[in-house]
């Protein structure tokens, strides 16, 4: 079973670091730019 985590309103300056952090935990990551210019990140992570 997987755990899905969603973070919203992430500034451009932080989005790449957050994606790398999730990927280093073995998560599959999707990011989507919001209309306000910030990002939503969805990470599907294996249950530990």
HUBELSUL-V697332 format. One record per helix or strand of 3 or more residues. SS is the DSSP state (A for helix, B for strand). FROM is the first residue (numbers start at 1). TO is the last residue. If there is no record, write none. Layout:
SS/FROM/TO ; SS/FROM/TO
This chain:
B/2/10 ; A/12/24 ; B/28/33 ; B/39/46
